[in-house]
Amino acid sequence: MLAVVMSLVERFLGRDERALARAISLAEAGSPVGQVLLAAVRARATGAPVVGVTGSPGSGKSTLIDRLIGAVRERGERVAVVTVDPTSPYSGGAIMGDRIRMMGWYDDPGVYIRSMATRGRLGGLAGATLQVVTLLDAYGFDRVFVETVGVGQSEIDIVELADTTILVLTPEQGDGVQALKAGIMEVADLFCVNKYDRPGGDRLKREVEAALEFTPLVGGTWRPPVLETVATRGEGTGLLMEYLDRHIDHLKVTGQRRERLRRRARAEVSALLNRELERALSARDDGFVDEILKGRTSLRDAVLVLLAASPVGSRVD
């Protein structure tokens, strides 16, 4: 196995796109080979800015990202996009593949787009997304965009991954109220009222700005701006890109950038640990659960048994 891993690492570091695709597939599958490869290339990650884009279905997230890709490429930077889609109940893969989105960039070697399936995971992010972002950073992309499934009560975990989180809202969908209900107002770094040319755009912007007056500053120091865009025409995306740069600069000046990188690493460890525990639990028969129901095994002891049985736990001395 070592020879296979070293060959894949060499190709990966040589910017072989097939090696990158293989590495991502291994990370998604939770393969031990993928974990060894990830450890081997992690030191090459330079901390490329990660931008999370979330919002309700139909808000225009993909179109907005498509325009931002253009802005990044005009600078000569390489950009990667991870789109997290619902899981097909038949294939287990992403229902909406990347091939039907952002089609104009497939001939550009400086753009890499990958779809991932949620595989039933709440929070709008696939379980392996954190590892995939690390791989894309190590591969040499200058910026990474991550698009979530949609906005909902449990989707604020985008903040664990992104340096900058954009919440995309649209008029006529009650997005202002939904954002307040979801609690995402407190974690978004930038608000984008997309399709601003539609009726209610001004009102939605005023509602969000009013709500932000009563919301704590993100990180204690940043007041999120509320920007207007019409992504289909490219209107406002230049200013949005400018604010993305401002926010990263702000994080660096205040020292929060390093803390966000640590938070991402912690979230990566937590995601892997949860996945391994779930696998260990699924391998147990009903008798294991019956022991808990009868009070013969405490929940804590059951978790310790699962941890010891998992690949992660088996490596602990």
N, C-alpha and C positions, 0 to 999 in steps of 0.2 A: 504493500500500500504506500510505503514511503516514497518509492520511485515514482508512482503515479502522482502523488501530491506534489513532489518537487518539480515534476515536469509541468504540472498545471500552474504552479506558482511562477515558474520561469516564464511561461507563456503569458500569464496574467500581468506580470511586471513589464513584459514587453509590449503591453497594450494590444494583445490579441483579443478581438471582440468575442470570438467563440469561447475563449477561456473565461472571459467575464460572464458570458451567458451561462456557462457550465457552473461557475462558482455560485452564481445567484440561485440556480436550480438546486444545488446541493444545500445551500443555506435554507431555502424554502422547505426542503424535504427533511431538514434536521439531521442530515448525514454527518457522522463523525469525521469523514473526509473534509466536509465543508467547514467544520469547526477548526480542524488543523490548518487548513488553508487560510481561514480568516485570521487565525493567530499569527501566521507567517507573514501576512501582508499588512497587518494592522498598523505597524510602525510607519508605513508609507502614507497613511492618512494625514493630511495637512490641516484638517478642520475646515473643509469647504463649507460655505454657508448653506444651511438647509432651510428651505422655505416650505412650510406646510400650508396648503390651500384647502379650506373646508367651507362648507355651505350646503344649503338644501339642494336636492336634485333639481336640475333645470335652471340653476342660477347662473350657469355659464362659466363654471370653473375651468373646464377643458379649453374653451375658447380664450379665456383670459391667460392661461398658462401658455397657450400657443403664441400669443402676442408677446409674452414675457421672454419666451425662448428667442424670438426675433431680436428683442432688445439686448439680450445677453450675447447672442451671436454677432451682433453689430460691433461689439467690443472685442471680438476675437476670442471670447472665452468658450470653453467646452461646458456643455450643460447636460445633465441627466434628469429624467422624469420618471417617477414611480407612481403609477396610477393604481389605486387599491379599489378593486371592484367586488361586487357580490359574488358568492360562490355558486356555480352551477350545481343543482341537486343531482345531475347525472354524471358529469365528468369530474366534478370536484375542482374544476378550474374556474378562471375568471369569466363571468358571463359576458362582459363587455371587454373584448381584447383591445390591446393597443393598436392593432392594425386598422381599426375603424376610427381612430382619433389622431389628430395632429399629423395627418397623412403627408403634409408638405415637407416634413423634415427627414424622411427616410433615406434620402440620398445624401444627407449632410453627415459626414463622418464625425463632426463635432457635437452631434446630438444623439443621445441614446435614450430610448423610451421602453419601459418595461411595465407590463400589467401584472398584478398579483391578486390572488383571490383571498378574501377574508377568512375562508374556511371556518365560518361560524363564529369568528372571534368578535366580541363586542368592542366598541371604541372606534370603529371606522378604520382601523389599521390592521393589516395582516400581521400575524405573530412574528414573522421573520423580517418585517420591514426595517427594523433597527439594524439588523445585520447587513441587509442589502445596502442601506445607506452608507454604512462603513466601508463596504466593498467598493461602492461607486467613488467614494472619497479617495480610497487607497489607489484606485485605478487611475486617478488623475483628473477627474472632473472638477471644474472651478466652482460650480454651483449645482445644487440638487433641489428639484421641486418634488414634493410629495402631495398627491391629490387624494383626499379621503373619499369614502363612499358617499357621504352626505352628512348633514349636521343632525344631531339628536342628543338625547339626554346623556348618553354615555360616551360621546365622541370627543370629549375634551382631552383625551389622552394624547392628541396631536402635540400638545405642549411638551410632552416628555421627549419628543423626537426633534422638533424644529427649533432653530434659532429664532426664526420669525414666523408667526402664524397669521395668515390672512383669512379673515372671515368674509365670505362673499354673500351679500344680501341682494335681494331684488324686490322692486315694488310689486304690488298686487298679489303677494304670496303670504302676507302676514309675517314676514321674516323678522321684523323688529321685535314683535312679541315672542316669536319662537326663540330668538337668540337670548332674550331675557329669561325665558323658562328653562332653557338648556344650561344656563350658567356660564356660557362660553364668553359672555361679555367681559369676564374677568381675566381671561387668558389670551384673547386675541391681541396682537400687537398692531395690526392694521385692519381697518374696516373698509370694505370696498362695496359701494352701492353700484352694482352692475345693472346694465339695461336702464341707465339713469334717464334715458329719453322717454321712458314709458310714464304714463300717468302715475303720480304718487311718489316719484323719485325724490322730489324736494321734501315732501312730508317724511318719508322714511329717513332721510339724512338728518332732519331736525330731531326726529324721535331718538335716533341712535346717539346723537350728540348730547341730547338732554339726559339720556340714561347714563352716559359716561360721566356726567357731572357728579353722579352719586356712586360711581364705581371706583374702587381703589386703583391707584396707578399701577400698571403692570411692572412688577419688580420693584415697586416703590418709587420709581423715578421716571417712567415713560408714560406720556399721555398719548394714547392711540389716536391717530388722525382718522377722519372719515372722508374717504376719497370717492370721486365720481368717475365711473367708467362706462363706456359703451364698447365692449370688447370686440363685437362684430365689426366695428369700424376702426378699431385701434385707438379710440379716444380715451385719454386719461391714463393709458398704460405707461407712458413715459414718466409721468409724475409718480405713479405707483412704483416704478423701478427706482426712481430717485429716493423715495421713502424707504425702500428695502435697503438701499445703501446706507441711508442715515441711521436706520435701526441697528445694523451691524456695527457701524462706527460707535454708536451709543453703547452697545454691549461691550465693546473693546475698551472704551474710555472708562466705563464704570466698573470694569472687572467682572461683569456678569457673563461674558463670553466663555471664560474658562469654567465657570460654574455650570453653565448649560451643557458644556461638553461632558462634564462629570455626571450630570443628571442623565444624559443620554446613555452613558456607559452603565450607570446603575439600572436604568430601565431595560437595557439590553440583557444584563444578567438576570433580572427579574423575569423577563419574557421567556428566556431559555429555561430557567428553573421551573416556571409554571408549566411549560410544554413537557418537560421531562417527567414532572410529577403526574400530569394528566396521562401520559403514556404508561407510567408504572401502574396507575389506578385502573386503566382500561384492560391491563393484562391480568388483573385479579378477578376471581370468580365471585359469585354472590356470597359465598361463605365469609369472605373478608368483610363485606358490608354488614352481614348478619351479626358478626362479632361486635360491631359498633352498636347496632340496634339493641343487642342484649346487654349492653353495658360492660362487656368483658374486655373491650379495648377502648381506650379514650381516643378522642380525635387527634390529640397531640401524638400519642404513640403510633397511631395509624399513619400519620404524616411522616414520622421518623422512619417507619418501616418502608414506606414508599420511596423516601429519599435515599435510603440505603440501597434499595433495589434499582434505582435509576442509574443510568450511565454516569451522571454527574456525581452521585453519591458513591458509586463504586470506585471512584478515583480518589476519594478522601481517605487519608491515612488514619 
